[in-house]
Amino acid sequence: MNEKFQGMMQAELDRLEKEGLSLRIRTLDSEQGPACTIDGKYVVNLAANNYLGIIARKDVKEAAKKAIDEFGVGSGAVKTIIGNTRLIVEGEKKLAKFKEVEDVLMYQGGLTANSGTIPALVHDGDLIFSDELNHASIIDGCRLSKAKIIPFKHCDMASLEEKLKEHQQDPCTKLIITDGVFSMDGDIAPLPGIVELAKKYDAVTMVDDAHGEGVLGDHGRGIVNHFHLEGEVDVEIGTMSKAFGVVGGYAAGTHTLVEYLKNKSRTILFSSTITPADAGAILKVIDILTESDDLVRKLWENAVYFKAKMKAYGFDTWRSETPITPIIIGDGQLAKNLSARLFEKGVFAQSLGFPTVPKGLARIRCMLCSTHTKEQLDFAADMFHESALELGILKS
Ligand SMILES: Cc1ncc(COP(=O)(O)O)c(C=O)c1O
């Protein structure tokens, strides 16, 4: 054991603790639903990305069990060796049809989709134009690529155009990357503006639809469908770990893109595929979404209802346009205290502070789900109000 190194890590942990930045990781003791048991306490759950309540669905569990019975528990290898189960191939085809793209390539998650795709597409000498609030997995993918990263102001098309113009004469590949729905703020990227600028400046477009999948567009087809931009976006990245309630990720686009990524993407080449249970469950979720948009409609109904209630209580929901509902508190410690107080009262909603969000904009992020009942949402909003009055965040 290297004692000096252990001491360095401990010193950093002490600093985080002193500055109120250390993480408290809770443990889920039950199946995840709109209410569940966390650290032994039954609470209304406002923290999950399980937008459509899929995690606890009997038919999806059955599909996963059937897949295990047929294919076993693991995939045993990377896609290009023997990890490419028939379930994954069917999932890719079905997802491509659902998303109205030529082809899809399944990854192990959204993070590996980003970190595998971006470095395959751009290299040293190329340029990446990246929204300043893009998700960490996009940022990591960009860094791995060794291309030059040029951030543009959040959702600001004038800022993007200014940067593109500066590099208009550069002959390299130019990739514009944006989150579809921004995970901390819940706002939607101006994708039509991005596509227009990409055409004007001969750039390639990529959108990470992690929080738009199952949420935006007809039957939850995502941001491209939402803006009617089918065939206009070069690369769509997504995850099956949020609204789909399973685990996995994907890149979607043309056959050429998918064939290229199969050959060039390091997280495809050097990491095993999703398990049969994941693939079986994903197939079932696509069927559920294709057949009905009830879950998506219910999700939005709940989101609109909760947001209106919180606003009426005087809370600031920032620039949210989607079921991701940040409640801005400002001070990091105060946001943590509010989250702890809510937990005592039977509501779990995660506080987020610096560096996850900018200094002074600490918040509690409320994640809505189609399976929340009105009673659960009323209870949660009331507990927010009561706790915020107690902590002096709101005045009576
Ligand atoms: C925008 C975005 N992209 C990618 C990911 C990573 O997805 P996964 O959990 O499937 O790795 C997340 C998850 O937080 C996300 O919010």
The ligand as an SDF file (V2000), in Angstrom:
LIG
                    3D

 16 16  0  0  0  0  0  0  0  0999 V2000
  -27.1140   13.8520  -21.4280 C   0  0  0  0  0  0  0  0  0  0  0  0
  -26.6240   12.5230  -20.9210 C   0  0  0  0  0  0  0  0  0  0  0  0
  -25.8700   11.7680  -21.7260 N   0  0  0  0  0  0  0  0  0  0  0  0
  -25.4090   10.5760  -21.3270 C   0  0  0  0  0  0  0  0  0  0  0  0
  -25.6760   10.0830  -20.0630 C   0  0  0  0  0  0  0  0  0  0  0  0
  -25.1170    8.7640  -19.6460 C   0  0  0  0  0  0  0  0  0  0  0  0
  -26.0710    7.7520  -19.8310 O   0  0  0  0  0  0  0  0  0  0  0  0
  -25.8690    6.3280  -19.1870 P   0  0  0  0  0  0  0  0  0  0  0  0
  -26.3180    6.4190  -17.7730 O   0  0  0  0  0  0  0  0  0  0  0  0
  -26.7160    5.4200  -20.0170 O   0  0  0  0  0  0  0  0  0  0  0  0
  -24.4160    5.9930  -19.2890 O   0  0  0  0  0  0  0  0  0  0  0  0
  -26.4520   10.8320  -19.1900 C   0  0  0  0  0  0  0  0  0  0  0  0
  -26.7350   10.3230  -17.8410 C   0  0  0  0  0  0  0  0  0  0  0  0
  -26.7230   10.9910  -16.8560 O   0  0  0  0  0  0  0  0  0  0  0  0
  -26.9540   12.0900  -19.6370 C   0  0  0  0  0  0  0  0  0  0  0  0
  -27.6890   12.8420  -18.8260 O   0  0  0  0  0  0  0  0  0  0  0  0
  1  2  1  0
  2  3  1  0
  2 15  2  0
  3  4  2  0
  4  5  1  0
  5  6  1  0
  5 12  2  0
  6  7  1  0
  7  8  1  0
  8  9  2  0
  8 10  1  0
  8 11  1  0
 12 13  1  0
 12 15  1  0
 13 14  2  0
 15 16  1  0
M  END
$$$$
